[in-house]
Amino acid sequence: MEPDEPTTEDARTTGPTAAAGREPEPPSLREAWESMVDLVPVRNPAATTPGEYARKAIDIGLPAAPVRRLTELFRAIEYGGADATSSRTEAARDALDHIRKGGDER
């Protein structure tokens, strides 16, 4: 690789999202899930199920509808054998955006 060639990391940190002063969106559905999980304090993260994370997230005040949507999407790909399609990934990103903003998705 040439020294001046941009890398994928460069694109994530210097693209329009970064330039607007916002956090770059997670590139995968799993990373969207992990971003939400990072907001939820639990005693034993390794033993906490997606449903337990969702209940705790709602209990601490995160918006219920997008938490449930992101949990549903995560379960579908991790346990249900569904593919992480671009539409599922986009839906996960949208749910995470609503969670971060503190509002329910409509």
TORPA-4810 file (N, C-alpha, C, O; in nm, 3 decimals):
<nodes>
NODE_1_0.085_-0.118_0.000_0.000_0.000_0.000_0.089_0.123_0.000_0.189_0.130_0.072_M
NODE_2_0.052_0.219_-0.081_0.123_0.346_-0.086_0.097_0.423_0.043_-0.012_0.412_0.099_E
NODE_3_0.194_0.500_0.091_0.174_0.575_0.216_0.059_0.675_0.212_0.000_0.705_0.315_P
NODE_4_0.025_0.726_0.093_-0.081_0.826_0.085_-0.218_0.766_0.057_-0.317_0.840_0.048_D
NODE_5_-0.227_0.631_0.043_-0.357_0.569_0.018_-0.441_0.570_0.144_-0.393_0.531_0.250_E
NODE_6_-0.566_0.615_0.136_-0.651_0.613_0.255_-0.689_0.470_0.292_-0.707_0.386_0.204_P
NODE_7_-0.700_0.444_0.418_-0.740_0.312_0.467_-0.886_0.316_0.505_-0.949_0.423_0.508_T
NODE_8_-0.941_0.198_0.535_-1.080_0.193_0.583_-1.093_0.273_0.710_-1.193_0.343_0.730_T
NODE_9_-0.994_0.264_0.798_-0.997_0.341_0.922_-1.000_0.491_0.893_-1.071_0.565_0.960_E
NODE_10_-0.923_0.536_0.793_-0.926_0.677_0.755_-1.066_0.718_0.712_-1.114_0.825_0.748_D
NODE_11_-1.132_0.634_0.635_-1.266_0.666_0.586_-1.363_0.679_0.702_-1.451_0.765_0.699_A
NODE_12_-1.349_0.594_0.804_-1.438_0.601_0.919_-1.416_0.725_1.003_-1.510_0.780_1.059_R
NODE_13_-1.291_0.770_1.012_-1.261_0.881_1.101_-1.257_1.016_1.032_-1.253_1.119_1.099_T
NODE_14_-1.257_1.018_0.900_-1.249_1.146_0.830_-1.365_1.169_0.735_-1.367_1.269_0.664_T
NODE_15_-1.462_1.078_0.732_-1.575_1.091_0.642_-1.671_1.199_0.688_-1.643_1.270_0.785_G
NODE_16_-1.784_1.214_0.619_-1.880_1.319_0.650_-1.931_1.313_0.794_-1.955_1.418_0.855_P
NODE_17_-1.948_1.193_0.849_-1.998_1.182_0.986_-1.898_1.241_1.084_-1.935_1.319_1.172_T
NODE_18_-1.771_1.205_1.069_-1.668_1.257_1.158_-1.654_1.408_1.139_-1.634_1.483_1.235_A
NODE_19_-1.665_1.452_1.014_-1.649_1.594_0.987_-1.761_1.676_1.051_-1.741_1.792_1.086_A
NODE_20_-1.877_1.618_1.065_-1.990_1.688_1.126_-1.980_1.689_1.278_-2.066_1.745_1.346_A
NODE_21_-1.874_1.628_1.333_-1.854_1.629_1.477_-1.931_1.520_1.549_-1.940_1.521_1.672_G
NODE_22_-1.988_1.427_1.475_-2.061_1.318_1.537_-1.975_1.193_1.537_-1.878_1.182_1.461_R
NODE_23_-2.011_1.100_1.622_-1.945_0.971_1.626_-1.975_0.896_1.497_-2.089_0.902_1.450_E
NODE_24_-1.879_0.827_1.438_-1.910_0.749_1.319_-2.008_0.636_1.355_-2.002_0.581_1.465_P
NODE_25_-2.096_0.604_1.264_-2.192_0.496_1.289_-2.119_0.363_1.288_-2.022_0.345_1.215_E
NODE_26_-2.167_0.268_1.370_-2.103_0.137_1.369_-2.123_0.069_1.234_-2.232_0.076_1.177_P
NODE_27_-2.022_0.004_1.183_-2.034_-0.056_1.051_-2.112_-0.187_1.050_-2.147_-0.235_0.942_P
NODE_28_-2.141_-0.246_1.164_-2.211_-0.373_1.164_-2.324_-0.375_1.266_-2.329_-0.293_1.359_S
NODE_29_-2.415_-0.470_1.246_-2.526_-0.485_1.340_-2.472_-0.523_1.478_-2.520_-0.473_1.579_L
NODE_30_-2.375_-0.611_1.480_-2.317_-0.654_1.608_-2.254_-0.534_1.681_-2.268_-0.522_1.802_R
NODE_31_-2.187_-0.447_1.609_-2.127_-0.330_1.673_-2.233_-0.232_1.723_-2.213_-0.164_1.823_E
NODE_32_-2.347_-0.225_1.653_-2.458_-0.144_1.703_-2.508_-0.201_1.835_-2.533_-0.126_1.930_A
NODE_33_-2.522_-0.333_1.841_-2.563_-0.399_1.965_-2.462_-0.371_2.077_-2.501_-0.335_2.188_W
NODE_34_-2.336_-0.388_2.046_-2.232_-0.365_2.148_-2.231_-0.220_2.196_-2.201_-0.194_2.312_E
NODE_35_-2.262_-0.127_2.108_-2.269_0.014_2.148_-2.382_0.036_2.249_-2.366_0.112_2.344_S
NODE_36_-2.496_-0.031_2.227_-2.605_-0.019_2.324_-2.567_-0.087_2.455_-2.589_-0.031_2.563_M
NODE_37_-2.511_-0.205_2.446_-2.473_-0.281_2.565_-2.375_-0.200_2.651_-2.379_-0.208_2.774_V
NODE_38_-2.288_-0.124_2.588_-2.193_-0.040_2.662_-2.262_0.064_2.749_-2.203_0.114_2.844_D
NODE_39_-2.387_0.098_2.716_-2.463_0.197_2.792_-2.535_0.137_2.913_-2.589_0.210_2.996_L
NODE_40_-2.534_0.003_2.922_-2.616_-0.066_3.023_-2.526_-0.133_3.127_-2.453_-0.228_3.096_V
NODE_41_-2.531_-0.084_3.251_-2.449_-0.146_3.355_-2.511_-0.276_3.405_-2.627_-0.279_3.448_P
NODE_42_-2.434_-0.384_3.399_-2.477_-0.513_3.453_-2.363_-0.573_3.534_-2.246_-0.540_3.514_V
NODE_43_-2.398_-0.661_3.627_-2.296_-0.722_3.715_-2.205_-0.819_3.642_-2.084_-0.821_3.665_R
NODE_44_-2.263_-0.900_3.555_-2.184_-1.003_3.488_-2.215_-1.001_3.338_-2.300_-1.076_3.291_N
NODE_45_-2.147_-0.915_3.263_-2.177_-0.902_3.120_-2.170_-1.033_3.042_-2.251_-1.055_2.952_P
NODE_46_-2.076_-1.120_3.075_-2.061_-1.245_3.001_-2.181_-1.338_3.019_-2.208_-1.421_2.933_A
NODE_47_-2.251_-1.325_3.130_-2.365_-1.413_3.158_-2.500_-1.345_3.134_-2.605_-1.405_3.160_A
NODE_48_-2.500_-1.222_3.086_-2.624_-1.148_3.066_-2.679_-1.176_2.926_-2.608_-1.162_2.826_T
NODE_49_-2.806_-1.216_2.921_-2.869_-1.248_2.793_-2.916_-1.120_2.723_-2.928_-1.016_2.787_T
NODE_50_-2.941_-1.128_2.593_-2.995_-1.011_2.523_-3.124_-0.959_2.587_-3.144_-0.838_2.597_P
NODE_51_-3.211_-1.049_2.629_-3.335_-1.006_2.693_-3.310_-0.934_2.824_-3.377_-0.835_2.855_G
NODE_52_-3.214_-0.982_2.900_-3.179_-0.916_3.026_-3.120_-0.777_2.999_-3.151_-0.681_3.070_E
NODE_53_-3.035_-0.768_2.897_-2.981_-0.636_2.860_-3.094_-0.541_2.821_-3.095_-0.425_2.863_Y
NODE_54_-3.188_-0.590_2.742_-3.299_-0.506_2.697_-3.382_-0.458_2.816_-3.414_-0.339_2.826_A
NODE_55_-3.417_-0.549_2.907_-3.497_-0.509_3.024_-3.422_-0.406_3.108_-3.481_-0.307_3.153_R
NODE_56_-3.293_-0.429_3.131_-3.214_-0.336_3.211_-3.203_-0.201_3.140_-3.211_-0.096_3.204_K
NODE_57_-3.185_-0.203_3.008_-3.175_-0.078_2.931_-3.302_0.004_2.948_-3.296_0.125_2.968_A
NODE_58_-3.416_-0.061_2.939_-3.544_0.009_2.954_-3.560_0.056_3.099_-3.608_0.167_3.124_I
NODE_59_-3.520_-0.028_3.194_-3.528_0.008_3.336_-3.447_0.134_3.369_-3.486_0.213_3.454_D
NODE_60_-3.333_0.151_3.301_-3.250_0.269_3.331_-3.291_0.391_3.248_-3.228_0.497_3.257_I
NODE_61_-3.397_0.376_3.169_-3.450_0.491_3.100_-3.422_0.502_2.951_-3.458_0.602_2.889_G
NODE_62_-3.359_0.401_2.893_-3.340_0.405_2.747_-3.476_0.381_2.681_-3.559_0.310_2.736_L
NODE_63_-3.499_0.439_2.564_-3.629_0.428_2.499_-3.663_0.284_2.459_-3.584_0.216_2.393_P
NODE_64_-3.781_0.241_2.501_-3.820_0.100_2.487_-3.827_0.050_2.343_-3.772_-0.055_2.313_A
NODE_65_-3.893_0.122_2.255_-3.914_0.072_2.119_-3.782_0.045_2.046_-3.766_-0.064_1.991_A
NODE_66_-3.688_0.139_2.043_-3.563_0.109_1.972_-3.478_0.004_2.044_-3.405_-0.071_1.979_P
NODE_67_-3.486_-0.003_2.177_-3.413_-0.109_2.250_-3.467_-0.245_2.208_-3.391_-0.337_2.179_V
NODE_68_-3.599_-0.256_2.205_-3.660_-0.384_2.164_-3.627_-0.418_2.019_-3.599_-0.534_1.987_R
NODE_69_-3.629_-0.318_1.932_-3.598_-0.342_1.790_-3.454_-0.389_1.773_-3.429_-0.486_1.701_R
NODE_70_-3.360_-0.323_1.837_-3.220_-0.363_1.825_-3.199_-0.503_1.883_-3.124_-0.582_1.828_L
NODE_71_-3.265_-0.532_1.994_-3.254_-0.665_2.055_-3.309_-0.772_1.961_-3.249_-0.878_1.945_T
NODE_72_-3.423_-0.744_1.900_-3.484_-0.837_1.805_-3.390_-0.864_1.687_-3.373_-0.979_1.647_E
NODE_73_-3.331_-0.759_1.633_-3.239_-0.775_1.521_-3.115_-0.855_1.560_-3.071_-0.942_1.486_L
NODE_74_-3.060_-0.824_1.677_-2.943_-0.895_1.725_-2.973_-1.044_1.743_-2.896_-1.129_1.699_F
NODE_75_-3.085_-1.074_1.808_-3.123_-1.215_1.829_-3.140_-1.288_1.696_-3.099_-1.403_1.682_R
NODE_76_-3.201_-1.220_1.599_-3.226_-1.284_1.469_-3.097_-1.328_1.401_-3.091_-1.436_1.343_A
NODE_77_-2.994_-1.245_1.409_-2.869_-1.284_1.342_-2.782_-1.374_1.429_-2.716_-1.464_1.377_I
NODE_78_-2.781_-1.351_1.559_-2.694_-1.430_1.647_-2.750_-1.567_1.680_-2.674_-1.664_1.693_E
NODE_79_-2.881_-1.577_1.694_-2.941_-1.703_1.739_-3.037_-1.762_1.637_-3.062_-1.883_1.639_Y
NODE_80_-3.092_-1.680_1.549_-3.193_-1.729_1.456_-3.142_-1.765_1.318_-3.219_-1.811_1.234_G
NODE_81_-3.015_-1.744_1.293_-2.958_-1.780_1.165_-2.988_-1.682_1.053_-2.958_-1.710_0.937_G
NODE_82_-3.046_-1.567_1.085_-3.073_-1.467_0.981_-2.943_-1.400_0.938_-2.847_-1.390_1.016_A
NODE_83_-2.941_-1.355_0.816_-2.824_-1.283_0.764_-2.827_-1.139_0.810_-2.934_-1.080_0.826_D
NODE_84_-2.710_-1.083_0.831_-2.698_-0.941_0.867_-2.703_-0.860_0.738_-2.601_-0.806_0.693_A
NODE_85_-2.821_-0.853_0.679_-2.839_-0.783_0.552_-2.819_-0.633_0.572_-2.816_-0.584_0.685_T
NODE_86_-2.807_-0.563_0.462_-2.790_-0.419_0.473_-2.914_-0.354_0.534_-2.902_-0.255_0.606_S
NODE_87_-3.032_-0.406_0.506_-3.154_-0.347_0.564_-3.161_-0.372_0.715_-3.204_-0.285_0.790_S
NODE_88_-3.119_-0.491_0.761_-3.115_-0.517_0.905_-3.010_-0.430_0.972_-3.033_-0.375_1.080_R
NODE_89_-2.895_-0.417_0.908_-2.789_-0.334_0.965_-2.833_-0.189_0.974_-2.808_-0.122_1.074_T
NODE_90_-2.898_-0.140_0.870_-2.947_-0.002_0.871_-3.054_0.016_0.979_-3.056_0.119_1.047_E
NODE_91_-3.141_-0.082_0.996_-3.243_-0.074_1.101_-3.178_-0.073_1.239_-3.225_-0.003_1.329_A
NODE_92_-3.071_-0.151_1.256_-2.999_-0.152_1.384_-2.933_-0.017_1.410_-2.937_0.033_1.523_A
NODE_93_-2.874_0.042_1.308_-2.812_0.174_1.323_-2.917_0.279_1.357_-2.893_0.367_1.440_R
NODE_94_-3.033_0.269_1.294_-3.140_0.364_1.320_-3.188_0.349_1.465_-3.209_0.449_1.534_D
NODE_95_-3.206_0.225_1.511_-3.248_0.202_1.649_-3.144_0.258_1.745_-3.180_0.323_1.844_A
NODE_96_-3.017_0.234_1.718_-2.911_0.286_1.805_-2.912_0.439_1.807_-2.893_0.500_1.912_L
NODE_97_-2.935_0.499_1.693_-2.942_0.646_1.687_-3.055_0.696_1.777_-3.037_0.793_1.851_D
NODE_98_-3.171_0.632_1.772_-3.284_0.670_1.858_-3.250_0.647_2.005_-3.289_0.727_2.091_H
NODE_99_-3.179_0.540_2.034_-3.139_0.513_2.173_-3.047_0.623_2.222_-3.065_0.675_2.333_I
NODE_100_-2.949_0.658_2.142_-2.854_0.763_2.182_-2.922_0.899_2.202_-2.884_0.976_2.289_R
NODE_101_-3.022_0.925_2.120_-3.094_1.053_2.129_-3.200_1.050_2.238_-3.252_1.154_2.277_K
NODE_102_-3.232_0.930_2.287_-3.328_0.918_2.396_-3.473_0.921_2.353_-3.561_0.945_2.436_G
NODE_103_-3.501_0.899_2.225_-3.639_0.901_2.179_-3.680_0.771_2.116_-3.598_0.699_2.059_G
NODE_104_-3.810_0.740_2.126_-3.862_0.619_2.062_-3.867_0.637_1.912_-3.889_0.747_1.861_D
NODE_105_-3.847_0.525_1.841_-3.862_0.530_1.696_-4.011_0.523_1.664_-4.089_0.466_1.741_E
NODE_106_-4.048_0.578_1.557_-4.190_0.581_1.519_-4.213_0.493_1.399_-4.325_0.482_1.351_R
</nodes>
